[in-house]
Amino acid sequence: MAGFTTLTSRVVPLPIDNIDTDQIIPARFLKATVKDGMGAHLFADWRYEADGSPRPDFVLNKPDHKGSQVLLVGDNFGCGSSREHAPWALSGHGFRAIISTSFADIFRSNALKNGLLPIVVEASTLRALRAVLERSPTEEVTIDLASQTLIVPGGDRVEFPIDRFSKTCLLRGSDELGYLLGFERQIAEYESRTSIPRQPIRGQG
């Protein structure tokens, strides 16, 4: 996956609390075992009519938000069942970061493992950003992962938390396995130094 360093993007506002994983990606799409095409099913029950046509009033279908890579949501985003398909769908649509006041723990873990950055901010910051977007939907934010900073319209800088290991993986564009494989040479050298020669079984040879 692509490394996450600095991102400047418009923001899609969906300020609803307690959006669960079944709303992010309905259960009928969970038979898929690969990420390809999952973005088309993101928020499917809100995004499409019964005949499959886009609902023009849903935020993802509005022209102002086409190509936006940051999603602004309400509190407790990603609650419900622990389906990895949820971050697959969000990333597949093109989102690289989500701004909220809190995330469900399992969703947050799954998001970080799939290159999706969950940004936790204070409620006052979320309200202020939402108000700006209501006045001017095409305003942009900048995310600097190295400094763990969100720069909102107007230039204010807001720091956000992230654990060191997840930050390192995102900056490198690597998942947990990829991170470990990055030390393959060092592991091989260690094993060659510490391996115990095989001893013949008593009575043989």
Secondary structure, 3 states (H helix, E strand, C coil): CCCCCEEEEEEEEECCCCCEHHHHCCHHHCCCCCCCCHHHHCCHHHHECCCCCECCCCHHHCHHHCCCCEEEECCCECECCCCCHHHHHHHHHCCCEEEECCECHHHHHHHHHCCCEEEECCHHHHHHHHHHHHHCCCCEEEEECCCCEEECCCCCEEECCCCHHHHHHHHHCCCHHHHHHCCHHHHHHHHHHHCCCCCCCCCCC
